[in-house]
Amino acid sequence: MRSQNFVPAEKQQMKIIVLDGHCLNPGDLDWKGLEKFGSLEVHPRTSPDQLLNRAKDADVLVTNKCILTNDLIDRLPSLKYIGVTATGYNVVDPIHCKANGITVTNVPGYSTPSVAQTVFAHILHHTNQVETHANSVREGKWEKCPDFCYTLGPVTELAGKTLGILGFGAIGRKTAEIAQAFEMKILAHSRSLSKDSENVRAVGLCELLESSDFLSLHCPLNDSTQQIINRESLARMKRSSVLINTARGPLVDERALAENLNGDGIAAAYLDVLSIEPPKPGNPLSQAKNCWITPHYAWASFESRNRLMKIVCENLESFLKGNPKNQVA
């Protein structure tokens, strides 16, 4: 078993490898916060067949989506610390790491404002149709209009509409906070929400599905939530309902959602996540009616990534001082 207390005598002796740094830092941030702790090597991306060669001498690995299998970890004798640059840490087995004296940390909460903002970007895209109307003006249609204004479809006011929130952690709560400013009614379903809170009514899953004008997913992915949005749950939703998923792709049965949308089911779906990312050709949602998909970018504002970088550095520093924070193993 490796020593839990790892503090190199000289920082130059510690080798830090960033395996997939591009999404965190595509060039508008810097890596100085990590450089001060040792010899830093940053790879924008690392394929599975490159992993062992790049990681073999590492004391510290920093990863987001690169999967570190138990077999790989067993072949890295110098490894003492894994910093996951995300909230989810399913890219590594924390139990195996802990048994082998390897500390694992994650970064919770860094993207809460950005993700909640994206939820409402999707909602307002649906209710106000800004792009549709702006494009029509660019095409000269306003110039030819006999009236001072026109609409190309219903423009909907959010006040009084019902927002359903499935999962009521930090992002769910922030989403509810924004909804209050729009004077929406708010329903929430979560294991952690056993009774009503201020301006939020706790309901069962069936009522959430049946009553929501907008349903926003914010629950974690586990055995009980895998494909929680499926044929049966979609059938309970109103035809005017809108589904928003900025949480995890596998919360949704994608084929069932595509069939529902194409069959005049719910009004629309706005998805920032899919079950496989990037999607493979032929994903049933890619051409589904009234389905808008964005490339898992809700977390990726500059401010969010800057917070993430700061916490990644703080996590490593706290580990080196013998007092790890955000530790999952």
C-alpha positions as MATLAB code, in Angstrom:
seq = 'MRSQNFVPAEKQQMKIIVLDGHCLNPGDLDWKGLEKFGSLEVHPRTSPDQLLNRAKDADVLVTNKCILTNDLIDRLPSLKYIGVTATGYNVVDPIHCKANGITVTNVPGYSTPSVAQTVFAHILHHTNQVETHANSVREGKWEKCPDFCYTLGPVTELAGKTLGILGFGAIGRKTAEIAQAFEMKILAHSRSLSKDSENVRAVGLCELLESSDFLSLHCPLNDSTQQIINRESLARMKRSSVLINTARGPLVDERALAENLNGDGIAAAYLDVLSIEPPKPGNPLSQAKNCWITPHYAWASFESRNRLMKIVCENLESFLKGNPKNQVA';
ca = [
       0.000    0.000    0.000;
       1.232    3.477   -0.897;
       1.825    6.072    1.771;
      -1.164    8.336    2.388;
       1.095   11.211    3.408;
       2.873   12.289    0.263;
       4.841   15.530    0.344;
       7.877   15.615   -1.963;
      11.103   16.982   -0.547;
      11.564   19.099   -3.668;
       8.675   20.216   -5.819;
      10.666   19.421   -8.955;
      10.524   15.769   -7.958;
       6.740   15.681   -8.304;
       5.392   14.959  -11.761;
       1.912   16.303  -12.526;
       0.163   15.090  -15.680;
      -3.022   16.709  -17.022;
      -4.566   14.110  -19.309;
      -7.373   16.069  -20.994;
      -7.066   19.766  -20.332;
      -8.621   21.261  -23.454;
     -12.231   21.617  -22.280;
     -11.184   23.195  -18.982;
      -8.631   25.469  -20.617;
      -8.965   25.909  -24.391;
      -6.491   28.783  -24.153;
      -8.176   31.543  -22.168;
      -6.866   30.381  -18.768;
      -3.400   29.329  -17.626;
      -1.892   26.429  -15.686;
       0.295   28.498  -13.336;
      -1.648   27.354  -10.300;
      -0.506   23.762  -10.911;
       2.984   24.594  -12.179;
       4.041   25.837   -8.753;
       3.619   22.351   -7.294;
       6.009   20.496   -9.568;
       6.861   19.491  -13.105;
       3.687   19.964  -15.128;
       2.807   18.234  -18.392;
      -0.486   19.198  -20.033;
      -2.142   17.163  -22.774;
      -5.237   18.617  -24.470;
      -6.561   15.081  -25.013;
      -5.385   11.539  -24.277;
      -6.684    8.442  -26.040;
      -6.944    5.114  -24.193;
      -3.900    3.726  -25.975;
      -1.830    6.741  -24.895;
      -2.807    6.599  -21.228;
      -0.232    4.215  -19.814;
       2.730    5.817  -21.533;
       1.729    9.317  -20.433;
       0.768    8.383  -16.872;
       3.451    5.799  -16.013;
       5.730    8.121  -13.998;
       3.070   10.460  -12.630;
       2.771   11.336   -8.962;
      -0.394   13.321   -9.742;
      -2.953   12.750  -12.486;
      -5.529   15.370  -13.402;
      -8.431   14.062  -15.475;
     -11.940   14.916  -16.534;
     -13.187   12.247  -18.932;
     -10.145    9.970  -19.280;
     -11.125    6.696  -17.632;
      -8.558    5.391  -15.153;
      -9.270    1.682  -14.791;
      -8.148   -0.355  -11.808;
      -5.782   -2.275  -14.056;
      -4.181    0.962  -15.228;
      -3.857    2.319  -11.701;
      -2.172   -0.890  -10.564;
       0.494   -0.227  -13.208;
       1.285    3.281  -11.918;
       3.560    2.759   -8.886;
       4.324    6.471   -8.392;
       0.713    7.628   -8.396;
      -0.489    9.143   -5.111;
      -3.234   11.558   -6.138;
      -5.965   11.875   -8.770;
      -7.664   15.218   -9.258;
     -10.958   14.913  -11.153;
     -11.829   18.221  -12.803;
     -15.581   17.652  -12.533;
     -18.270   16.955   -9.960;
     -18.888   13.394  -11.156;
     -16.003   10.986  -10.579;
     -17.190    7.836  -12.322;
     -13.965    7.830  -14.382;
     -12.193    6.199  -11.437;
     -12.997    3.592   -8.782;
     -12.616    5.438   -5.467;
     -12.794    2.244   -3.400;
      -9.895    0.703   -5.298;
      -7.916    3.922   -5.054;
      -8.470    4.234   -1.323;
      -7.385    0.627   -0.791;
      -4.164    1.452   -2.623;
      -3.408    4.689   -0.790;
      -4.358    6.993   -3.644;
      -6.322   10.124   -2.787;
      -9.078   11.176   -5.211;
     -10.763   14.589   -5.199;
     -13.524   16.154   -7.254;
     -14.876   19.690   -7.726;
     -18.472   20.155   -6.576;
     -20.547   23.274   -7.111;
     -18.333   25.231   -9.492;
     -20.850   25.457  -12.360;
     -24.120   26.080  -10.499;
     -24.828   29.630  -11.781;
     -23.867   28.782  -15.359;
     -25.987   25.629  -15.581;
     -29.051   27.294  -14.050;
     -28.602   30.192  -16.482;
     -28.533   27.733  -19.383;
     -31.824   26.212  -18.230;
     -33.432   29.602  -18.672;
     -31.653   30.237  -21.953;
     -33.502   27.165  -23.204;
     -36.796   28.179  -21.608;
     -36.638   31.697  -23.060;
     -35.660   30.336  -26.469;
     -38.918   28.415  -26.365;
     -41.173   31.170  -25.032;
     -39.798   34.205  -26.891;
     -38.456   32.750  -30.157;
     -35.920   35.574  -30.458;
     -33.871   33.856  -33.183;
     -36.908   33.104  -35.328;
     -38.146   36.687  -35.222;
     -34.699   38.256  -35.634;
     -34.033   36.088  -38.686;
     -37.332   37.141  -40.220;
     -36.378   40.809  -39.838;
     -32.999   40.094  -41.440;
     -34.883   38.504  -44.346;
     -36.839   41.766  -44.863;
     -40.231   40.569  -43.627;
     -40.742   43.491  -41.222;
     -40.110   45.949  -44.055;
     -43.000   44.388  -45.953;
     -45.352   44.122  -42.967;
     -48.490   46.316  -43.075;
     -48.448   46.605  -39.265;
     -45.922   48.003  -36.811;
     -45.337   44.534  -35.341;
     -45.979   40.852  -35.967;
     -45.405   37.454  -34.370;
     -44.560   34.182  -36.063;
     -46.011   31.998  -33.327;
     -47.130   32.222  -29.738;
     -44.939   34.343  -27.459;
     -45.501   33.054  -23.947;
     -45.263   34.793  -20.582;
     -43.554   32.774  -17.838;
     -45.424   34.374  -14.928;
     -47.902   31.846  -13.587;
     -46.454   28.908  -15.518;
     -45.297   25.849  -13.566;
     -41.664   24.812  -13.474;
     -41.049   21.268  -12.304;
     -37.600   20.460  -10.949;
     -36.526   16.827  -10.705;
     -33.691   16.773   -8.170;
     -33.198   19.613   -5.721;
     -29.485   19.947   -5.124;
     -27.502   23.153   -5.614;
     -28.360   23.580   -9.301;
     -32.009   22.696   -8.769;
     -32.234   25.269   -5.983;
     -30.539   27.950   -8.092;
     -32.937   27.187  -10.943;
     -35.866   27.614   -8.551;
     -34.422   30.923   -7.373;
     -34.343   32.260  -10.937;
     -37.857   30.945  -11.584;
     -39.124   32.952   -8.618;
     -37.918   36.132  -10.299;
     -40.110   35.220  -13.286;
     -43.073   34.669  -10.921;
     -43.372   31.011  -11.871;
     -45.001   28.348   -9.745;
     -42.369   25.827   -8.662;
     -42.765   22.120   -7.987;
     -39.891   19.875   -6.983;
     -39.366   16.165   -6.506;
     -36.302   14.961   -4.632;
     -35.357   12.462   -1.950;
     -33.845   15.360   -0.005;
     -37.022   17.463   -0.170;
     -39.573   15.922    2.168;
     -41.715   19.014    2.683;
     -42.470   22.351    1.067;
     -39.861   25.065    1.300;
     -40.307   28.756    0.602;
     -41.993   29.173   -2.806;
     -41.329   25.516   -3.685;
     -43.926   22.768   -3.319;
     -42.657   19.219   -2.785;
     -44.610   16.697   -4.871;
     -44.457   13.089   -5.962;
     -42.996   12.160   -9.316;
     -46.372   11.565  -10.977;
     -47.679   14.998   -9.995;
     -44.437   16.597  -11.133;
     -44.764   15.016  -14.566;
     -48.452   15.768  -14.948;
     -48.403   19.377  -13.708;
     -45.207   20.882  -15.124;
     -45.256   23.288  -18.049;
     -41.466   23.058  -18.024;
     -39.672   20.077  -16.517;
     -35.975   20.570  -15.725;
     -33.804   17.604  -14.759;
     -31.218   18.072  -11.987;
     -31.027   14.675  -10.296;
     -27.877   12.531  -10.059;
     -27.496    9.497  -12.285;
     -27.889    6.211  -10.419;
     -29.803    2.956  -10.696;
     -33.083    4.582   -9.673;
     -32.816    7.541  -12.070;
     -31.421    5.777  -15.157;
     -33.948    6.553  -17.943;
     -36.355    8.059  -15.457;
     -37.726    9.920  -18.471;
     -39.156    7.082  -20.558;
     -42.275    6.195  -22.512;
     -44.421    5.973  -19.397;
     -43.221    9.220  -17.826;
     -43.450   11.127  -21.114;
     -47.016    9.882  -21.554;
     -47.931   11.546  -18.246;
     -46.702   14.956  -19.399;
     -48.936   17.557  -21.028;
     -48.654   18.004  -24.788;
     -47.686   21.620  -24.115;
     -44.860   20.615  -21.758;
     -41.179   21.278  -22.411;
     -38.382   19.006  -21.165;
     -34.955   20.443  -20.300;
     -31.971   18.242  -19.424;
     -28.711   19.866  -18.332;
     -27.870   17.070  -15.883;
     -26.918   13.639  -17.260;
     -27.791   12.145  -20.640;
     -28.776    8.661  -19.438;
     -31.602   10.139  -17.360;
     -33.533   10.074  -20.635;
     -34.524    7.130  -22.814;
     -33.486    8.830  -26.048;
     -35.399    6.574  -28.409;
     -38.582    6.975  -26.364;
     -38.175   10.765  -26.347;
     -37.582   10.879  -30.103;
     -40.699    8.778  -30.725;
     -42.708   11.011  -28.392;
     -41.601   14.225  -30.102;
     -42.138   12.847  -33.601;
     -45.545   11.526  -32.577;
     -46.919   14.871  -31.396;
     -46.216   14.178  -27.733;
     -44.688   16.929  -25.604;
     -44.110   20.340  -27.190;
     -40.303   20.374  -27.171;
     -37.097   19.086  -25.615;
     -33.927   21.061  -24.892;
     -30.928   18.859  -24.144;
     -27.378   19.840  -23.214;
     -26.361   16.241  -22.487;
     -26.738   12.901  -24.259;
     -26.179    9.298  -23.224;
     -23.029    9.038  -25.374;
     -20.850   12.120  -25.870;
     -19.963   13.082  -28.485;
     -23.033   11.433  -30.028;
     -22.650    8.687  -32.557;
     -24.180    9.113  -36.018;
     -27.799    8.078  -36.036;
     -28.724    9.231  -32.536;
     -32.545    9.237  -32.726;
     -32.752   12.720  -31.218;
     -30.491   14.406  -33.762;
     -33.354   14.779  -36.256;
     -36.309   14.593  -33.873;
     -39.022   17.212  -34.220;
     -38.843   20.189  -31.825;
     -35.608   18.948  -30.243;
     -32.766   21.376  -29.604;
     -29.419   19.891  -28.575;
     -26.426   21.880  -27.344;
     -22.938   20.319  -26.938;
     -22.741   19.845  -23.144;
     -21.660   23.446  -22.711;
     -23.876   24.605  -19.822;
     -20.960   24.294  -17.378;
     -18.377   25.923  -19.642;
     -18.674   29.669  -19.133;
     -15.348   31.434  -18.569;
     -16.353   32.222  -14.992;
     -17.297   28.620  -14.292;
     -14.065   27.222  -15.731;
     -12.034   29.827  -13.853;
     -13.653   28.682  -10.590;
     -12.996   25.084  -11.563;
      -9.301   25.729  -12.216;
      -8.963   27.536   -8.898;
     -10.539   24.663   -6.949;
      -8.447   22.046   -8.799;
      -5.310   23.870   -7.619;
      -6.660   24.284   -4.084;
      -7.501   20.576   -3.929;
      -3.933   19.605   -4.806;
      -2.472   22.124   -2.392;
      -4.634   20.882    0.476;
      -3.578   17.300   -0.299;
       0.094   18.252   -0.211;
      -0.460   19.933    3.154;
      -1.895   16.678    4.475;
      -5.469   17.923    4.770;
      -7.314   16.957    1.542;
     -10.607   18.650    0.760;
     -13.319   17.561   -1.666;
     -11.975   14.062   -1.098;
     -13.963   11.141   -2.506;
     -11.281    8.506   -1.754;
];
